[in-house]
């Protein structure tokens, strides 16, 4: 009799467990629906931003002369390609956007507009060159087809204090954090307007960090690291600054130029 009672109790317990798990999921347990990247965002990067040229003015505000690239760690092949730069050839080939690809677009002076394309895709538009970048988080479909200037960008939130998921306690934006973006699969382009190359197998890693100053100004600091064994002999890193604008009144789309 005691054996039958124990078996019945065990069966009842097994039948009860799935309902208990389902109840926990319904209350937001770990088995519940995944949190979207938009909902998990530890910082709001959306809005209009304008680049503020605080370094490398002569390489960004004007087109440098051919062969002017002292701070870029080019290998012998990279120097050979850079020294052969001819903007007329780029124009004739229909490639005026070589310096507007993912490896350099954030360095091109102008305005940037950041919005959510959907709950798991952050969109970055630039008025310089009229380019669009899509930062896809986990769960967002990858692009397909031939490589484009902006490549394929995989994004993830990095929360203050560690962690990459959206299951931390409390409001995500109360915790703070940065956006990490890794871009691959790009068309070969230029790291600088004067033909300094990066190849189609280059990897571009970026960190987007927002600050809010005591006077109310907000800044976006983009740290970019480029690895390209085809043309570089070591990782190339640079930092770019943007100031938040109240609206899009200065937005002025312009086409790519090779010169």
DOTORKE-832430 format. One record per residue (C-alpha): residue in one letter; z, y, x. Coordinates in Angstrom, 1 decimal. Layout:
BEGIN
<'a', <Z, Y, X>>
...
% end
This chain:
BEGIN
<'x', <0.0, 0.0, 0.0>>
<'x', <1.0, 2.4, 2.8>>
<'x', <-2.3, 1.7, 4.5>>
<'x', <-4.3, 2.5, 1.4>>
<'x', <-2.4, 5.8, 1.0>>
<'x', <-3.2, 6.8, 4.6>>
<'x', <-6.9, 6.0, 4.2>>
<'x', <-7.1, 8.0, 1.0>>
<'x', <-5.3, 10.9, 2.6>>
<'x', <-7.7, 10.8, 5.5>>
<'x', <-10.7, 10.9, 3.3>>
<'x', <-9.3, 13.8, 1.3>>
<'x', <-8.7, 15.7, 4.6>>
<'x', <-12.3, 15.1, 5.8>>
<'x', <-13.7, 16.3, 2.5>>
<'x', <-11.6, 19.5, 2.6>>
<'x', <-12.5, 20.5, 6.2>>
<'x', <-16.2, 21.6, 5.5>>
<'x', <-15.0, 23.8, 2.6>>
<'x', <-12.4, 25.4, 4.9>>
<'x', <-15.0, 26.1, 7.6>>
<'x', <-17.3, 27.6, 5.1>>
<'x', <-14.6, 29.8, 3.8>>
<'x', <-13.9, 31.0, 7.3>>
<'x', <-17.6, 31.8, 7.8>>
<'x', <-17.7, 33.7, 4.6>>
<'x', <-14.8, 35.9, 5.9>>
<'x', <-16.7, 36.8, 9.1>>
<'x', <-15.6, 33.9, 11.4>>
<'x', <-17.6, 32.9, 14.4>>
<'x', <-19.8, 30.6, 12.4>>
<'x', <-21.0, 33.5, 10.1>>
<'x', <-24.3, 35.3, 10.2>>
<'x', <-24.9, 36.9, 13.6>>
<'x', <-24.2, 40.6, 14.0>>
<'x', <-27.3, 42.6, 14.4>>
<'x', <-27.9, 44.7, 17.6>>
<'x', <-27.8, 47.9, 15.5>>
<'x', <-24.4, 47.0, 13.9>>
<'x', <-23.0, 45.9, 17.2>>
<'x', <-24.1, 49.1, 19.1>>
<'x', <-21.2, 50.4, 21.2>>
<'x', <-23.0, 53.7, 21.6>>
<'x', <-25.5, 55.7, 19.6>>
<'x', <-28.6, 56.4, 21.7>>
<'x', <-30.8, 57.6, 18.8>>
<'x', <-32.2, 61.1, 18.6>>
<'x', <-34.3, 63.5, 20.6>>
<'x', <-33.7, 63.9, 24.4>>
<'x', <-35.4, 66.1, 27.0>>
<'x', <-35.7, 65.2, 30.6>>
<'x', <-33.8, 67.5, 33.0>>
<'x', <-35.3, 67.3, 36.5>>
<'x', <-32.3, 67.4, 38.8>>
<'x', <-33.9, 65.5, 41.7>>
<'x', <-37.3, 64.8, 43.2>>
<'x', <-38.7, 68.0, 41.6>>
<'x', <-41.8, 68.0, 43.9>>
<'x', <-42.7, 64.4, 42.9>>
<'x', <-42.2, 64.8, 39.2>>
<'x', <-43.1, 68.4, 38.2>>
<'x', <-46.4, 68.4, 40.2>>
<'x', <-48.7, 65.7, 41.4>>
<'x', <-47.8, 65.0, 45.1>>
<'x', <-50.6, 64.8, 47.7>>
<'x', <-51.9, 61.4, 48.6>>
<'x', <-49.6, 59.6, 51.1>>
<'x', <-46.5, 61.6, 50.1>>
<'x', <-44.0, 58.9, 49.2>>
<'x', <-41.1, 59.0, 51.9>>
<'x', <-38.3, 57.7, 49.6>>
<'x', <-40.1, 54.6, 48.3>>
<'x', <-39.7, 51.3, 50.2>>
<'x', <-43.3, 50.3, 50.3>>
<'x', <-44.4, 47.3, 52.3>>
<'x', <-47.7, 47.3, 54.3>>
<'x', <-49.8, 46.4, 51.3>>
<'x', <-48.1, 49.0, 49.1>>
<'x', <-48.9, 51.7, 51.7>>
<'x', <-52.4, 50.5, 51.9>>
<'x', <-52.9, 50.8, 48.1>>
<'x', <-51.1, 54.1, 47.9>>
<'x', <-53.2, 55.6, 50.7>>
<'x', <-56.4, 54.6, 48.9>>
<'x', <-55.4, 56.4, 45.6>>
<'x', <-58.4, 58.1, 43.9>>
<'x', <-57.7, 59.7, 40.5>>
<'x', <-61.4, 60.0, 39.8>>
<'x', <-61.7, 56.2, 40.0>>
<'x', <-58.8, 55.8, 37.6>>
<'x', <-60.5, 58.2, 35.2>>
<'x', <-63.9, 56.4, 35.5>>
<'x', <-62.2, 53.1, 34.8>>
<'x', <-60.5, 54.4, 31.7>>
<'x', <-57.0, 54.0, 33.3>>
<'x', <-55.4, 57.5, 33.2>>
<'x', <-52.0, 56.0, 32.0>>
<'x', <-51.2, 54.1, 35.3>>
<'x', <-48.2, 56.4, 36.0>>
<'x', <-47.0, 56.2, 32.4>>
<'x', <-46.1, 52.5, 32.4>>
<'x', <-42.6, 51.1, 32.2>>
<'x', <-42.1, 51.4, 35.9>>
<'x', <-42.3, 55.2, 35.8>>
<'x', <-42.4, 56.5, 32.2>>
<'x', <-38.8, 57.6, 32.1>>
<'x', <-39.5, 59.8, 35.2>>
<'x', <-42.3, 61.7, 33.6>>
<'x', <-41.0, 65.1, 32.4>>
<'x', <-41.0, 65.5, 28.6>>
<'x', <-39.2, 64.6, 25.4>>
<'x', <-38.0, 61.1, 24.4>>
<'x', <-37.3, 60.1, 20.8>>
<'x', <-35.1, 57.0, 20.3>>
<'x', <-34.9, 55.3, 16.9>>
<'x', <-34.3, 51.8, 15.4>>
<'x', <-37.6, 50.0, 14.7>>
<'x', <-35.5, 47.3, 12.9>>
<'x', <-32.0, 45.9, 13.2>>
<'x', <-32.7, 44.2, 16.5>>
<'x', <-35.4, 46.4, 18.1>>
<'x', <-34.7, 49.8, 19.6>>
<'x', <-37.8, 52.0, 19.8>>
<'x', <-38.4, 54.7, 22.5>>
<'x', <-41.3, 57.1, 22.1>>
<'x', <-42.3, 59.7, 24.7>>
<'x', <-44.4, 62.7, 24.0>>
<'x', <-45.7, 62.6, 27.6>>
<'x', <-48.6, 60.2, 27.5>>
<'x', <-47.7, 59.3, 23.9>>
<'x', <-46.1, 56.0, 24.9>>
<'x', <-44.0, 53.6, 22.8>>
<'x', <-41.4, 51.2, 24.3>>
<'x', <-39.8, 48.5, 22.2>>
<'x', <-36.4, 47.1, 23.4>>
<'x', <-35.9, 43.7, 21.7>>
<'x', <-32.5, 42.2, 21.4>>
<'x', <-31.8, 38.5, 20.9>>
<'x', <-33.2, 37.3, 17.6>>
<'x', <-36.1, 39.8, 17.7>>
<'x', <-39.6, 38.3, 18.2>>
<'x', <-41.2, 38.8, 21.6>>
<'x', <-44.6, 40.5, 21.8>>
<'x', <-47.7, 38.5, 22.6>>
<'x', <-51.2, 39.1, 23.9>>
<'x', <-52.5, 40.8, 27.0>>
<'x', <-49.9, 42.8, 29.2>>
<'x', <-49.5, 46.4, 28.1>>
<'x', <-48.3, 49.5, 30.0>>
<'x', <-44.8, 49.0, 28.6>>
<'x', <-44.5, 45.2, 29.0>>
<'x', <-41.9, 43.1, 27.3>>
<'x', <-38.4, 44.5, 27.2>>
<'x', <-35.4, 42.3, 26.6>>
<'x', <-32.3, 44.3, 25.7>>
<'x', <-28.5, 43.7, 25.5>>
<'x', <-25.4, 45.7, 25.0>>
<'x', <-22.8, 45.7, 27.8>>
<'x', <-19.5, 46.6, 26.4>>
<'x', <-16.8, 48.6, 28.2>>
<'x', <-14.3, 46.2, 29.6>>
<'x', <-16.8, 43.3, 29.8>>
<'x', <-18.7, 41.2, 27.3>>
<'x', <-22.2, 41.2, 25.9>>
<'x', <-21.7, 40.1, 22.3>>
<'x', <-20.9, 41.9, 19.1>>
<'x', <-17.8, 39.9, 18.1>>
<'x', <-15.2, 42.1, 19.8>>
<'x', <-12.3, 43.4, 17.7>>
<'x', <-12.5, 46.9, 16.2>>
<'x', <-15.4, 49.3, 15.7>>
<'x', <-18.0, 48.7, 18.4>>
<'x', <-18.5, 52.4, 19.1>>
<'x', <-14.8, 52.8, 19.7>>
<'x', <-15.1, 50.4, 22.6>>
<'x', <-18.0, 52.1, 24.3>>
<'x', <-20.6, 50.6, 26.6>>
<'x', <-24.2, 50.8, 27.9>>
<'x', <-27.6, 49.4, 27.1>>
<'x', <-29.2, 47.1, 29.6>>
<'x', <-33.0, 46.5, 29.4>>
<'x', <-35.1, 44.1, 31.6>>
<'x', <-38.8, 44.6, 31.4>>
<'x', <-41.5, 42.2, 32.6>>
<'x', <-45.1, 41.3, 31.8>>
<'x', <-46.5, 44.8, 32.5>>
<'x', <-49.9, 46.0, 33.5>>
<'x', <-49.9, 47.1, 37.1>>
<'x', <-49.2, 50.8, 37.4>>
<'x', <-47.8, 53.6, 39.5>>
<'x', <-44.3, 54.4, 40.5>>
<'x', <-45.5, 57.9, 41.2>>
<'x', <-48.4, 60.0, 40.0>>
<'x', <-50.1, 59.9, 43.4>>
<'x', <-51.0, 56.2, 43.3>>
<'x', <-47.8, 54.5, 44.6>>
<'x', <-48.2, 51.0, 43.1>>
<'x', <-46.2, 48.4, 41.3>>
<'x', <-47.7, 45.0, 40.4>>
<'x', <-47.9, 43.1, 37.2>>
<'x', <-45.1, 40.8, 38.3>>
<'x', <-42.6, 43.5, 38.9>>
<'x', <-39.2, 43.4, 37.2>>
<'x', <-37.8, 46.7, 35.9>>
<'x', <-34.0, 46.7, 35.1>>
<'x', <-32.6, 49.8, 33.4>>
<'x', <-29.1, 50.9, 32.3>>
<'x', <-28.8, 53.6, 29.6>>
<'x', <-25.5, 55.4, 29.6>>
<'x', <-24.6, 58.3, 27.3>>
<'x', <-21.9, 60.9, 28.0>>
<'x', <-20.4, 63.6, 25.8>>
<'x', <-19.1, 66.6, 27.6>>
<'x', <-16.2, 68.8, 26.6>>
<'x', <-18.6, 71.6, 25.5>>
<'x', <-20.3, 69.3, 23.1>>
<'x', <-23.4, 68.6, 25.3>>
<'x', <-24.5, 65.0, 25.4>>
<'x', <-26.4, 63.4, 28.3>>
<'x', <-28.3, 60.2, 28.7>>
<'x', <-28.4, 58.8, 32.2>>
<'x', <-31.0, 56.2, 32.9>>
<'x', <-30.5, 54.1, 36.1>>
<'x', <-33.7, 52.2, 37.0>>
<'x', <-34.0, 49.3, 39.5>>
<'x', <-37.5, 48.0, 40.4>>
<'x', <-38.1, 44.7, 42.2>>
<'x', <-41.7, 44.0, 43.3>>
<'x', <-42.3, 41.7, 46.2>>
<'x', <-46.0, 42.5, 46.0>>
<'x', <-45.6, 46.1, 47.1>>
<'x', <-42.0, 46.8, 47.9>>
<'x', <-39.9, 45.5, 50.7>>
<'x', <-36.6, 46.0, 48.9>>
<'x', <-35.3, 47.0, 45.5>>
<'x', <-36.1, 50.6, 44.5>>
<'x', <-33.5, 52.5, 42.5>>
<'x', <-33.4, 55.9, 41.0>>
<'x', <-31.5, 57.8, 38.3>>
<'x', <-33.0, 60.1, 35.6>>
<'x', <-31.2, 62.5, 33.3>>
<'x', <-31.8, 63.6, 29.7>>
<'x', <-30.1, 66.2, 27.5>>
<'x', <-29.7, 65.6, 23.8>>
<'x', <-31.6, 68.0, 21.6>>
<'x', <-30.5, 69.0, 18.0>>
<'x', <-33.9, 68.1, 16.6>>
<'x', <-37.6, 67.4, 17.3>>
<'x', <-38.8, 71.0, 17.3>>
<'x', <-40.0, 70.8, 20.9>>
<'x', <-41.8, 67.5, 20.4>>
<'x', <-45.3, 67.9, 21.8>>
<'x', <-47.4, 64.7, 22.2>>
<'x', <-49.9, 64.8, 25.0>>
<'x', <-52.4, 62.3, 26.4>>
<'x', <-52.1, 60.5, 29.8>>
<'x', <-53.6, 62.2, 32.8>>
<'x', <-54.6, 60.7, 36.1>>
<'x', <-54.1, 63.9, 38.1>>
% end
